[in-house]
Amino acid sequence: MRLIERRDAPLVVGLIAGTAVMFGQPLRFALHVAEDVSSTYHVDLIPGFVIFVVVSTVHYWRKHRDAVTAIQLNAREAEEAKRTAADLEQLVVASHAIANAVDAESLRVETWRQIPAVLKHRRCWLAVTTRERWRWLIEPSGDSEVTLEGAASLLQLAESGECRHNEWLIVPLHSSGRALGILLIDVTSPMSDPEKSRVETLATVVAIALKNVQLFEEMQATGSCDALTGCLNRGHAFQTLDREMRRSKRSRAPLSVVMFDLDGFKEVNDRHGHLTGDRVLEAIGDILQSTLRTTDFKCRYGGDEFLVILPDTRFDSAVHVADHLRRALESVAIQVANASVTCKVSIGVAVAGVGELDAVALVQRADEALYRDKIARLASRDMQSLNPDQPIATGGSPQVTVSRVPGSASAMTRHSTDEPSLPLPFPGSDALPPGQERCSS
């Protein structure tokens, strides 16, 4: 606290006047002495002394003012340096968190948390692109005119050299020369050079993280999928089935599996070669992808055996799915030379019991049902060969052997061959026969 402030001017004047009165006589004596010296030695002592005092006072006042200004400037610079250090620390923390994201969900969470923290009061949104579509990582507020459909055109605008769109700064995200997305930042208030530098650094970190996540997902897909059919491999199939059985137990939703193999597939390989067999398997994979729901899990169990996991699917609906799947698979025809290669399918269905968590036991029941179906088909074919004059029923659907949890009603049920034929669902649709539902209410 200062002893004397500007508003204390009357006090200062009073103090000066009192001092002058108190020391009036010594001052008059000093003036007489100064006059005697001036007259004796012919010098202007008093004017020179006055000038000296005035100049010294002004000089020391200016030095004091400059010192105060320097202190204030240093304080502002120190505060700015403190803010810059805090911003850089925030940038380092954000970059570390974003760079450590290993999958799309963790990257979405970290970008949503860290980027607004770095940009502080500025609005922002972030969209990334894959080979299939654009998706949000940071979604704009509801009153924003920015839409996901316009992200591609904004990226083209940025790559053409135009970095502004209305009040938004467009920052493209590139890695290895490939566009991965765009970051838009509200620049209604001008952005300083340090802010621009931080944004560029942040965009580089986000682009690298996006590239790493995409590579990680591609590696996971390569490791979990069969390259020939595009289906999940056996190891990942059991992981998925275990996860779905736990989800089924929590939600009490039904869960079924369908298992099938190709009858006579070894004969196809022996007669027409393994490349033809590979073409058959590729066609099987295509049928599974186009016929089943996107939420169903298609797995290659091994060789010519396949497993389909049907979440939220009741027992009777799984039977109809298997029936449709058999028809679609047996319609596959591979042209080789002057012949057409087709395969018959043996298929079995099993449904998980309430709260069941044994994935191996569930697959075992489906496999047993498949084996019973194969035996029944072989017996039917042998019966037909022994009675060549017996007509073959037309219009009926092939049998589907199904299995439930041991101890439940109908441990093995046969789908009637007298049931009228039902049309296949459109490729890629979730359609079922009329009156059937995949999920219980």
N, C-alpha and C positions, 0 to 999 in steps of 0.2 A: 504494500500500500504506500502511495506517495504521501510525503509530509504536507506538501502544498500543491494544490490543484488549481486549475484556471479559475474556477469560481471563487477562489480565495484571494482575488486581486485586492479588495479593500483591506484585508488583513496585511497583505504585503506592503501596500502604500502606508498604512499606519506604522508598521515596523520600521520602514525606511525613515519616515518623518520623526519617529521617536529616537532613532539612532542619530539623526542629524542634530536634534536638539541636545541629546546627551553629549555628543562630541563636537558641539558647535565651537567652543573656545579652542580646543586643540586644532580643529580644522582651520579656524581663522589664524592661529599662530603659524600653522604650516603654510598657509597662503602668503602671510607676511614674509616668511623666510624665503619662499619661492620668488616673491617679487624682489627682495633684496638681492638674491642670487642673479636674477635676470638683469637687474639694473647694474650690478657690479661687473658681471661677466658678459653682458650684452648677448644673452641667449633668451629665446622664448620657451621657457621651461614649462609653463602651465599649458599653453596650447599643444605642445608636443606630448606632454603627459596625457592630456585628454585624448589626443589622436591614438596614442599607444593603447590606452585602456579600451577605447571603442573598437579598434582593430582586433585586439586580443579577444575581446568578448565575442565579436562576430565570428572570429576564427574558431574558437572553442565551441561556440553554438553550432556551427556548421559541422564540426567533427562529431559532436554529440548526435546531431540529426542523422548524419551518415551512419554512425554506429547503430542507432536505433533502427534505421532502415535495413542495414545488413542483418541485424538480429531477426527482424521480422521476415526478411527474405529467406534466411537460413531455416527459420521455423517452418515457413511454407514449403521449402524444398524438402525438409525432413519429413513433413507430413505427406507430401507427394510421394517421396521414396517409400514411406511406410505403406501407403495405399498401393503403390506399384508392387512392393514385395508381397503384400497380402493377395493382390490379384494374381501374381505369378505363382504363389503357393496354391491358390485355388485352381489355377490352370494345371499345375503339376498333379494335384490330387485328382482332378477330373480326368486328365489324360491317363493316369495310372489306372483308375477305375474302369474307364472305357476300354483301354487296351487289354485289360484282363478278362473282358467278357468273352466267353467261349461258345455261346449259342445265341440265337436270335432273341430269345426272351430276356436273357440277362443283359444283352446289349440294349434292348428297348428300355429296360428299367434304368440302366446306368445313364443312357443319354437323356432320358426324361428327368433324372435327378441332377445330373452334373452340368449339362449345357445351359439351362436357365440360371444356374448358380454362377456360372462364369460370365454370362451376359447381363446379369443383374436385372435391371428394370426393363430391359428390351424384350418385346414379344418375339417369339421365334417358332418355327416348325421345321420338321425334318422328315423327308420322304426318301425311301430307298427303292431301287428297282432290282428285280431278279429277271431271269429269262422269261418268266410267265407274266408278271404283273408288278405294279407299284403298290407299296404299302407304307403306312405311317410308322415312324418311330416316335416322333413328337407331333401329335395332332393339333392343328390350330384351334383357336377358340371358336365357339359357335357363330359369332358375329363377323368372322373373317370371310373375305370374298375368295380366299384361296381354297381350291378343291384338289382332290387327288387326281382327277381327270386332267387337270391343267399342268401337272408336274412335268410331263414329258415336254410340253411346249416351252415351259420355263427353263428346262435344262438346255433345250436347243437355243433359246435366247441367250443364255449365259455363255454357251460355247461359241456363239457368233460374236462375242465381245461385249454384249450389252449386259451390264451387271446390276442394273436397277429395273424394278418393275413397280411403278407407283411409289409407295413409301417403303418398299422392301428391297433389301440388298440380297442379291442371288449369289450364293457361294456354291459352285459345283464341287462334288466329291469325286475325285479320280484316284485310281490306283492302278499302276502298271498300264497306263494309257487307256483304261476302261472306265466309263462313267458308271458310278455306283449309286448316285442319288444327288439331292440338292438340299442345302440348308438356307432358309430364308430368315432374315433378321430385320426387325423393324428399325428403320433409320429416320424416323420422323424428326428426332433430335440428332444433330450431326455426330458422327463417330470420330473419335480422336485417333491419331496414328497408333498409339499403343493398343487401343482397342482393336483396330484393324489387324495389327500384328498378332494379337491373341486369337482373333477369329480365324486367321489363316492357319495358325498352329493347331487350333482345335479341329478345323476341317480336315487337316492332314491326318491327325490322330484318328478321327472318326472313320475316314476312308480306309486307313490301314486296318482298323478293327473290323470294319465291314468285310474287307477282303479276307481276313483271317477266319471270320465266322463262316463265310461262304465256303472257304476251303475245308474247314472242319466239318461242315454239314455234308459236303460232297464226299469227304473221306468216310464219314459215318455211313452215308448211303451206299458207298462202294463196299464197305465192310459188312453191311447188314443185308444187302440185296444180292440175289443171284443174277449174274451178268447176262445169262441167256434168256431168262424169262421175265426179269424185272420184279420178281416176287421176293419176299423176305427169305433169308436162309434159315436153316433149321435152328441154329442157336438163337437168333433174334426172334424166331417164331415162339420159342418157349418163354423168352423174356416178355414178349408181348402178351402171350396167353396168361402168364402169371400176373401181370399187371391188370389185365382185363378181369380176371377172376377176383382179384382184390377189390376192384371197382364195383364189380357185380355184387360182392358181399356187402359193401358199404351202402350201395344204393338199392339193393334188393331187386336189381334189374335182371332180366333173363340173359343167358349167354349160351350159345350153341356153337358147335364146331362141325364142319363137314370135311371128310377125308376121302380122297379118291385116288385111283391110279389107272393107268392105261393098260388094258388087256392086250397082250400080244405085242408090247412095245419092243421086246427083245427081237422078235421076228422081223419087225420093221428095220431095226439096225442091221440085223444079219443079212436080210434080203436086199435092202436098198442103200445101206451104208449109214454111218453115223451122222454125216452131214444132213441127210434126210431126216434122221431122228431129231437132230437139233432144230430143224425147221418146224417139225411137229411141236416140240416143246415151246418154241417161240410163239407159235400160233396159240397154244394153250395159254401162255402168259397174256397174250393180247385179248383172248376171250375173257379171262378172269378180270382184267382191268376194265373192259367195256361192259361186262354184264353185271358185275357186282357193284355195291355202293362204294363210294369213296371212303366211308368209315369202316368198311370191312377190311380185314387183314388177309392178304393172299400170300401164302408161304409155300415154298418148294421144300418138302420134307426130305426128299432124297430120291435120286434117280427119276422115275416117272411117277412118284407119289407126291401129292399136294395136300396141303391143309389150309382150310379157310376158316377164319375166326369171325363169328357173327355176333357182335355186341348188340344188346337190346333186342334179341330175336328169340321168340318163343319156340317151343318144340315143333308145333305144327307148321309154323312159318318156315323154320329151317328145313323141314321136309320138302316143302314146295320150292324153296331156293335150290335144294339139291336136285329136284326133278328138273327145274329149268336149266340148271347148270349142266346136267347130263345131256340134255337135248342139244345145248349150244356146243358142248365139247365134241359130241359125236357127229356134229355137222361139219367139223373141220375136215377139209380134203386138201392134201398136198399133192400137186401134180409133179410126177417124175417120169421122164421119158414118155412112154405111152400108157402109163398107169396112174391111178389116183389112190393115194395112201390115206386110209381112214383108220380110226381106232375106236374100239368100244371102251366104255368106262365102267368100272366097279366103284361103288360109292357107299359111304356109310355116314350116319349122322349120330351125334351124341349131344346131350344137353347137360349142363352143369347143375348139380343140386344146389339147394339154397344154402349159402354159406360155404360151399365147397371151395377148397384152395389147392387141391392136388392136380396140377396141370398134366402130369404124366398119366395119372389114372384116367383123366378125361380123354386124352389122346388115345390111350389104350382101348377104351370103350368104342371110340370111333373106328379104330383099326379093326377091332373084332367085328363090328357091324359091317365094315368094308369086306372082310374075309367071308362073312356069311353071305353077303350079296354076290361075291365072286363065285362061291360054291353053287348058289342057287342059279346063277346065269349059266354056269358050265353044265349043271344038271338039265336045265331047260334046253340047252343046245344039244346035249346028248339025246334027250327025249325026242327032239325034232329030227335028229339024224336017224333014230330008230323008227320013226313014223313019218316018212317023207310025205305021205299023202295028207297028213294033218295040216289044215290051213293055219296060217299065222295070223293072229288077231291084228287088225289095223285100227288105228285111231286111238289105241290105248297108250298110256304113258309107261315108260320103263319102270321097273320096280326100284324102290329106294329102300335100303335096309337102314333102320335107325335103332339107336340104343339110348336108354335112359340110365339114370343112376340105379345101381342094383338095389333091389328092395322096393322100388317104386312101381306103380302100375305100368303094365305093358313094357316089360324089359326089352322086348323086340317086337316091332310092328312092321308090317309090310304095307306099302302103299299100293292100293288096288290097281291092277292092270286094266280094269274096266272103266277107269275114270276117263272122261273125255279129254282130248288133247287141249292144252292151254298154250296160248301164244307166248313166245319169249319176250322179255322186256326189251325196250329199245336200248341200244348200246349206251352205257354210261348213265342210265336212269336207275332209280331205285324202285321201279315198278314191280308189283307182285300180282299174282292172279286176283281177279275180282273177289272182294270179300275177305281178303287176307291182309294182315297187318304184320309188320316186322317187329314192332315194339308194343309191349303191353301197356295199357293205360293205367 
